[in-house]
Amino acid sequence: MPNAELTSLHVYPVKGTRGLTLPEAAVEPWGLAGDRRWMLVDAEDRCVTQRGFPALALISVTPLPGGGLMLAVPGQDPCEVPVPGPGAPAATVEIWKDKVRAVLGDAAASARVSSFLGREVRLVHLADPARDRLVDQEFAAPGETVGFADGYPLLVTTTGSLDALNALIAEGDHAAEGPLPMERFRPNLVVSGTGAWDEDSWARIAVGEVTFKVAKMCGRCVVTTTDQRTAERGKEPLRTLSRHRRFGSQLVFGQNLIPESTGTVRAGDPVTVLARRPVAAVSATARTR
């Protein structure tokens, strides 16, 4: 891949809300700095995402120095959300099968989002990503952690695979929904200059000065059918992925990454494949956590 490079970087300061494109980002052991350190939970302290509330895509969040947020909810004035202080109430929240220690965020901000969604939610902050949530040990080394992302510190996608997927969508029975933009897949890193589906075989990669282990393929859900600008849903890309990108029970697009080192990644950085997995091992990485 002599011409492969990092095309864009994206973070999602509050899990499920609109993504933010950055020119560069620091890579921490648990993901990109500022990515999904915040999350919304329901009255039972379970994670709230676009799976159940596609309107979350309409909420914009801008990180502030020190880890706080500027929260912009449609129809309301933006509000500043500070990082919870030492005396803030703690809560044990549930994100999929994981029980995670978190700290309750600003009650007024939570009320704004609750009013918009029409359901009581609370904003919570992951105080210590270095210890509070382990990556699935089937695919990670002991002690490797993650924030409020679904299961792994980063997600990488490629423009070559998106082009191939959009070509397949154009041949299908929902062609009018395409072509789809990359934001549907909510990646952290987008790589250009590779062949379609080349990432299926990656085992280790370097992006600029930072190296990553490729943990497993990313199984996709209904969120990918959600227009990130309007919150409207369609059938694609799941209809096409089910026909062409099914690995076991998973519909696959993109790869989950775990950092092997820290540093800064920048748009335009070269991307190098350091190791590939055997072809026979590719389908095994599609197993869900």
NORSULUR-V622854 format. One record per run of one state. SS is the DSSP state (alpha for helix, beta for strand, coil for the rest). FROM is the first residue (numbers start at 1). LEN is the number of residues. Records with the same first field share a line. If there is no record, write none. Layout:
BEGIN
SS: FROM-LEN / FROM-LEN
END
This chain:
BEGIN
coil: 1-4 / 12-2 / 15-5 / 23-1 / 29-2 / 33-5 / 42-4 / 49-5 / 59-1 / 64-5 / 73-6 / 82-8 / 96-2 / 105-2 / 118-4 / 126-8 / 135-10 / 146-8 / 171-4 / 178-4 / 186-3 / 193-5 / 208-2 / 220-2 / 227-6 / 234-4 / 245-1 / 248-2 / 260-3 / 267-3 / 277-2 / 287-3
beta: 5-7 / 14-1 / 20-3 / 24-5 / 31-2 / 38-4 / 46-3 / 60-4 / 69-4 / 79-3 / 90-6 / 98-7 / 122-4 / 134-1 / 145-1 / 154-5 / 189-4 / 202-6 / 210-10 / 226-1 / 233-1 / 246-2 / 250-10 / 263-4 / 270-7
alpha: 54-5 / 107-11 / 159-12 / 175-3 / 182-4 / 198-4 / 222-4 / 238-7 / 279-8
END
